[in-house]
Amino acid sequence: MTPSTLMHADAPVIHTKLPGPNARRIIADDARLISPSYTRSYPLVAKHGHGCMIEDVDGNQFLDFSAGIAVTSTGHCHPEVVAAIQKQAAELLHMSGTDFYYPQMTELAERLSKIAPMPGPHRVYYGNSGAEAVEAAMKLARYHTKRQYIIAFYGAFHGRTMGALSLTCSKAQQRRRFAPLVPGVVHVPYPNLYRRPAGTDAEQYARDTARHIEDWVFRTEVPPEECAAIVVEAFQGEGGYLPAPPAFMQELRRICDKHGILLIVDEVQSGMGRTGKWWAVEHTGVEPDMITIAKGIASGLPLSALVTRAEIMDWTPGSHASTFGGNPVAIAAAMATIDILEREGMENAHKVGEHILTRTHDWAQRLPLVGDIRGRGLMIGIEFVSDKVAKTAATEQRDLVVEAAFEKGLLVLGAGPNTLRLSPPLIVTKHQADIALDILEESIQQVASGKYKRPSWSE
Ligand SMILES: Cc1ncc(COP(=O)(O)O)c(C=O)c1O
C-alpha cells in the first residue's frame, strides 16, 4: 500500500489484525519512552494522511472522522497547504515576532480581522496552541479590566497549562493533584437542551442557565464589578459536543454589557468554518469581545491566535509574548487554509453536516443506545444512553462503539462522559459520510446486541 493509493481511497481497508506488527512495535516503544499522560482510545499508528484518509504503519487505511481532534480542517496534507509550507520553509523558518517584524504576521492578522465575528478594528496576538491563546485571553482580560474574577462553565475545556486548566472543568482527572490552580475562577452550569428538566421551555431554560450568574454568583460570591470576563465555548467541545443555544449566549452578552465584563468566546475547536460559519458564535447572533482560535487554523501546523476588539488589547511591551507564536511557516499554512475554507470547506461543512443530520434524524428513535444527535456543520455529537427515558449515560457502550468503529477502519473519538463526536475534515464528501454512518450504525447494533467481540488490544 502506498500513499498514492490513499489519494484515491474513500473507504477503509483493513488487512491486518489491529494493531499490525509495525504498529505493535511502535506502541511498545511508546509505552517505554513517552509520557503516560496521553489518552489513546485505540492503537492507531499513523504514517500517511491524505484528504480524509489515514494510512497506518502496516498499510491499513482508515477513514478519519476525528481530523486529529478537529485540526486538519482542509484534510490531511492538502496539496495547497503543503505547497505553501514548502515555499515558506525555503524562504524563512523563524525570526521570532516577539523581537522582530515579518510580513506574514500582519498579512494573517488582516485576514482574521476580515472574518472576525465582531466589528473591527481588531488586534491579534499569536501563540502555538489553544491553551496559549486562552492564557493570553485570561491575562489580557485581567490586564485590561484591572479585575480579577473570571467565570467559566462546567464541562468546559480550555487547555491544560495552569491558567487554561483553571478554566477547564471537564474531567476531574485533568485537575487531579495540580491544585492550587489560578485563583479567581468560578464555574457555572452550561446548558444541555437534551438534559433540561422535563416540561421546561428550551429557550427559557437556556436563559435561566445564564441567569444563574446574576441570580447566584453575583449575589453570593463575586461582586460583578470585580469580574473581568466570562469565558465560554459557543459550542462546548470536549464537554460533550453541545451547541450553545442563542438565548443563552444573548443573555451572557447582556450580563457582560450591564457589568462591564468581557465576553471571551473560545473558538479553538468550533472555529475556522467547522460549524458551517467561520465561528460557532455566529449562529447565536452575539458579538464577542475576544475570540481564541487554534486547531483548524493551520491544517495541522501549531498556531493559535487571540483576536480582540482593538481597544481591549492595551497591554504594553513586555506584558506578554512567545518565541514561536506566529511562526511564518505556520502562518503560510494558515493563509492557504483560509483560502480553501473560504472557497469550499465552509460551505461543504454546512452541506455534508446537513446530510449527516438528515440521515441520522431518526437514530434516537430507531437505534438502541442513541439518546440524542445534535450539531452544526461538521461538529456533531451522538449521545449514548442505556435507558432512553431515564437518559442514563452509557459511557462504556460509547467507548465500545468507538472501539468497534476503529476495528472497521473508522476513526472517531468520544467527547464528554457519553458522547461520540463526528469532526471530520471540512472537505469530507457525502459519500465518505455515508460510509462512516454505515460503519457507525453497524457498530452501534453490534454493541447493543452484545455481539461485539472486544479485540485483544482492548483487554
Ligand atoms: C475549546 C478548546 N479550547 C482550548 C483547547 C486547548 O487547545 P490545545 O490542546 O491546542 O492547547 C481545546 C483543545 O481541545 C479546546 O477544545
The ligand as a Gaussian input file, in Angstrom:
#p B3LYP/6-31G(d) Opt

LIG

0 1
 C      -12.347000      24.746000      23.122000
 C      -10.905000      24.405000      23.367000
 N      -10.087000      25.339000      23.894000
 C       -8.792000      25.096000      24.120000
 C       -8.251000      23.865000      23.829000
 C       -6.799000      23.621000      24.103000
 O       -6.090000      23.538000      22.918000
 P       -4.628000      22.881000      22.885000
 O       -4.767000      21.433000      23.121000
 O       -4.131000      23.225000      21.499000
 O       -3.842000      23.578000      23.942000
 C       -9.043000      22.864000      23.271000
 C       -8.495000      21.534000      22.957000
 O       -9.173000      20.575000      22.765000
 C      -10.410000      23.142000      23.034000
 O      -11.236000      22.211000      22.514000

